[in-house]
């Protein structure tokens, strides 16, 4: 076993920030703050323009995740007990969903069981 120690520590947050501000780190504080503000404004503008290209209320990653889950929703069986409570059955197992409390008996919210219930409600309306 090698018993060497190194005095090398990486701090990814600091390294990322330093690369982001570039040569400005040697400037006076006021110029540095103005440059940081400009960089943030540019980043916000870039993100705003990206968001304006989306044609859905959900971010693309969430939309893709829901689409993946929705592919198998037809295999789930749903029984509603009231407007916002239901039981979802799949392959002999059961899960209780309560939309008001955002709870599922699987103990994970945003699960396939809750998604099944929400999809059922949307299709019903």
Secondary structure, DSSP 8 states (H G I E B T S, - for coil): -----------HHHHHHHHHHGGGGGS-HHHHHHHHHHHHHHHHHHHHHHHHT--SSS-HHHHHHHHHHHTTGGG-EEEEEETTEEEEEETTEEEEEETTTTEETTS-TT-HHHHHHHHHHHHH-
